[in-house]
Amino acid sequence: MMNPRPSFIVCLFSLGCAALWCAEAPAVENRDAPVRIPAGEFQMGTEAGTARERPIHKVWVDAFVIDRLEISNKAYESWQPGHRRSHVSACDECPVTLVTWQEAVAFCQHQAGRLPTEAEWEKAARGPNGFAYGFGNRPDGSKGNFGKGLHDGAVPVNSFSPNGYGLHQMNGNVWEWVGDWFGPYPEKRIKNPKGPDTGFQKIVRGGSWHNTAYYVHAGMRFKLDPNVSLNSVGFRCIYDLPGEKSNQ
């Protein structure tokens, strides 16, 4: 599998290289509480993208709990106090970046969680109505941190209004690592996909502050070397609900 061209990565990404209680979406009694995403089927992918995002296919995902917010610098440094912050995402409540895929995995495991699969991530990002963006099907730069200048940077993780599930910053701010190796989409309906067993590149989702609306569309996906750490890539964790597996 070929790696993306370095010049394209610089343009697309940036300069820098237990018990839980959760809120049932869309309740917001605790604005930082993880959110339970109900089981269900959705249409994954988009015709607006490239062959990477096609074909659109039906996916069933079991219920899960996902962080309402991207992991912040403050939260990550409570576990790794020596972490170096990016100058474009430097505030305590800004999303942690300059984190490799394995470092993101390790943090989530420490929290008794894991990275979402890209199917789980996309279902959560689309919200209960299956929107392309958290705020609807038309891009609106006033409702998310995207389409900005390269040096403008990330904003605090609880900025802007949440999507229909109560999740913040699923479109823009920083890209987010997911668990899957990159691979082509299936041609038919699938349940709880986890991607290929092996590969060379992991997937990031959601776009960042300096990407256009094209890249922050919920159906867009991009592949990235799991060993790199960029100042426009962060993550959030999810938590399984083993008692709620479906027979769908």
C-alpha positions in Angstrom: 0.0 0.0 0.0 1.5 3.3 -1.0 2.0 6.1 1.5 0.4 9.5 0.9 2.7 12.0 -0.7 4.5 14.0 2.0 3.5 17.4 0.5 -0.2 16.3 0.7 0.2 15.3 4.3 1.6 18.7 5.3 -1.3 20.4 3.5 -3.9 18.1 4.8 -2.8 17.7 8.4 -0.4 20.4 9.8 3.1 21.5 10.4 3.9 19.2 13.3 4.7 16.0 12.9 -13.2 1.0 35.8 -16.5 2.2 36.1 -18.3 4.8 34.0 -21.6 6.6 34.2 -22.8 8.0 31.0 -25.6 10.3 29.8 -28.1 8.9 27.4 -27.9 11.0 24.3 -28.9 13.8 23.9 -29.2 14.5 27.7 -26.6 17.1 28.8 -27.0 17.1 32.6 -23.2 16.6 32.8 -21.7 18.4 29.9 -18.5 16.3 30.1 -20.1 12.8 30.6 -19.6 10.1 28.0 -22.6 9.5 25.8 -24.4 6.2 25.1 -24.9 5.7 21.4 -27.8 3.3 20.7 -27.5 0.2 18.5 -28.7 0.6 15.0 -28.1 0.6 11.3 -26.8 3.5 9.2 -25.5 4.3 5.8 -21.7 4.4 5.9 -19.6 6.2 3.3 -20.3 9.0 0.8 -20.5 9.5 -2.9 -19.0 13.0 -2.4 -15.5 11.6 -1.8 -13.1 9.3 -3.6 -13.0 5.5 -4.0 -11.9 5.4 -0.4 -15.4 6.4 0.8 -17.3 4.1 -1.6 -19.5 2.2 -1.9 -22.1 3.5 0.5 -23.2 0.5 2.4 -25.4 -0.5 5.3 -23.7 -1.1 8.7 -25.1 -2.3 11.9 -23.3 -1.2 15.1 -24.1 -2.4 18.6 -24.6 0.1 21.4 -21.5 1.7 22.9 -20.4 4.7 25.0 -18.2 7.4 23.6 -16.4 10.4 25.0 -18.5 13.5 24.5 -15.3 15.5 24.0 -12.0 15.0 22.4 -9.3 14.1 24.9 -7.8 17.3 26.2 -4.2 18.2 27.1 -5.2 18.4 30.7 -6.8 14.9 30.7 -3.9 13.3 28.8 -1.2 14.9 30.9 -2.9 13.5 34.1 -1.6 10.2 32.7 1.5 11.3 30.8 2.7 14.5 32.6 5.8 14.9 30.4 3.8 15.1 27.1 4.8 18.0 24.9 2.0 20.2 23.8 1.6 21.6 20.2 1.9 25.3 19.9 -1.4 25.3 17.9 -3.3 23.3 20.5 -1.7 24.5 23.7 -4.5 25.4 26.2 -5.4 23.0 29.0 -8.8 22.2 27.4 -7.5 22.1 23.8 -7.4 18.7 22.3 -4.2 16.7 22.9 -2.2 16.2 19.7 1.3 15.0 18.8 0.1 11.5 19.9 0.8 8.4 17.9 -1.9 5.8 17.3 -0.3 3.4 19.9 -0.2 6.2 22.5 -3.9 6.9 21.9 -4.6 3.2 22.3 -2.6 3.1 25.5 -4.5 6.1 27.0 -7.9 4.6 26.2 -6.9 1.2 27.7 -5.8 3.0 30.8 -9.3 4.5 30.9 -10.8 1.0 30.5 -11.8 1.8 26.9 -10.5 1.6 23.4 -10.4 3.6 20.2 -13.6 3.5 18.2 -13.8 1.5 15.0 -14.4 3.8 12.1 -17.9 2.5 11.8 -18.6 3.4 15.4 -17.0 6.8 14.9 -19.0 7.6 11.8 -22.3 6.5 13.3 -21.6 8.8 16.3 -20.5 11.7 14.1 -23.6 11.5 11.9 -25.9 11.7 14.9 -29.4 10.2 15.0 -30.4 11.8 11.7 -27.5 10.6 9.7 -26.2 14.1 8.8 -23.1 14.7 6.9 -22.1 17.3 9.5 -23.0 17.6 13.2 -25.3 20.5 12.4 -26.9 19.3 9.2 -26.1 18.3 5.6 -24.7 21.7 4.5 -21.3 22.9 5.7 -21.3 26.0 7.9 -18.0 27.3 9.1 -19.7 29.3 11.9 -20.8 26.0 13.5 -17.4 24.2 13.6 -13.7 24.8 13.7 -12.7 24.2 10.1 -11.8 26.1 7.0 -9.4 28.3 9.0 -5.8 29.3 8.4 -2.9 26.8 9.0 -1.7 28.7 12.0 -5.1 29.4 13.6 -5.0 26.2 15.6 -7.4 24.1 17.6 -10.0 25.4 20.1 -11.2 24.0 23.5 -12.8 20.6 23.1 -16.2 21.8 24.3 -16.4 24.6 21.8 -19.4 24.9 19.4 -22.8 23.3 19.7 -22.9 19.4 19.9 -24.4 17.1 17.3 -27.7 15.3 17.9 -26.1 12.8 20.2 -24.5 15.5 22.3 -21.0 15.1 20.9 -18.7 18.0 20.3 -16.1 18.6 17.6 -16.8 15.5 15.4 -16.3 17.7 12.4 -13.1 19.8 12.4 -10.8 21.0 15.2 -8.5 18.0 15.0 -8.5 14.7 13.2 -9.2 11.7 15.4 -7.5 8.3 15.4 -9.7 5.3 15.1 -8.9 1.6 15.6 -9.0 0.2 12.1 -6.3 -0.5 9.6 -7.1 1.1 6.2 -8.9 -1.1 3.7 -11.6 -0.9 1.0 -15.2 -0.9 2.0 -17.3 -4.1 1.6 -20.0 -4.3 -1.1 -22.8 -5.5 1.2 -24.4 -5.0 4.6 -22.0 -5.7 7.5 -22.3 -5.9 11.3 -19.8 -4.3 13.7 -16.9 -4.1 11.2 -13.4 -3.7 12.6 -11.4 -3.3 9.4 -8.6 -5.6 8.1 -6.6 -7.7 10.5 -3.3 -6.2 9.3 -2.2 -3.2 7.3 0.3 -0.4 7.0 -1.8 2.7 7.7 -4.4 3.5 10.3 -7.5 5.7 9.7 -8.1 9.2 11.0 -11.5 10.8 10.8 -13.2 14.2 11.2 -10.8 16.7 9.6 -9.1 19.6 11.4 -9.3 23.4 11.8 -7.4 24.1 8.5 -9.2 21.6 6.4 -12.1 22.5 4.1 -15.7 21.3 4.5 -14.9 18.4 2.1 -12.6 16.8 4.6 -14.7 17.3 7.7 -17.7 15.5 6.2 -18.7 12.6 8.5 -18.2 10.1 5.7 -14.6 11.1 4.8 -11.7 8.9 5.8 -7.9 9.3 5.5 -5.0 6.9 6.1 -1.9 7.7 8.1 1.2 6.0 9.4 0.4 4.9 13.0 3.9 5.9 14.1 3.6 9.5 13.3 2.4 12.2 15.7 0.9 15.4 14.1 -0.3 18.6 15.6 -3.7 18.2 14.0 -4.4 14.7 15.1 -6.0 13.8 18.4 -8.5 11.2 19.6 -11.4 10.2 21.9 -12.2 6.9 23.5 -15.2 4.6 23.6 -16.4 2.0 26.1 -18.1 -1.3 25.3 -21.5 -2.4 26.7 -21.0 -6.2 26.7 -24.5 -6.8 28.0 -26.1 -5.1 25.0 -24.9 -7.2 22.0 -27.5 -7.6 19.3 -28.6 -10.5 17.1 -29.1 -8.3 14.1 
